[in-house]
Amino acid sequence: MTQSPNSPPPPEGSTPADPQAGPAPDSAAGGASAAGGTPAEPAPQKSKYSSEERTWAMFTHLAAFSGFVGVPLGQILGPLVVWLIKREEFPFVNEQGKESLNFQITMIIAALICIPLMFVCVGVFLLIAVGIVDVVFTIIAAIKANECVSYRYPMTIRMIK
């Protein structure tokens, strides 16, 4: 059978198949994967961090939300408490705790800069933007920490080394 001009060439080492038949079933996965009919990828390798370590690293980021529920300076105190308790036990928590603290300190400084700017009507919009950036990057960092990825916040003053 001939290939249509718009279809990609078959991969090297494969035999031409009937295009109407669809992809060949993958015996290990029981058919094509959910990723659009391609064979399933190999199972991911085991993480170098334990599930408990990943969870505590995620909590160092999520603890910053304690400031949004009424704890004074909770954006700093939440990650600080988790980091101080678990930094000796888990190296990944130590790394992510410092990263979370540095970012939250940077966000507090940015918010404090916005306060005098409120007198020229720009500060309100900047304060809202700082709040949105804080929430979005904190959620991204928590997800990445749970996936064993060492996340580095952008636009961060790294005071705690």
Disulfide bonds with the S-S distance in Angstrom:
none
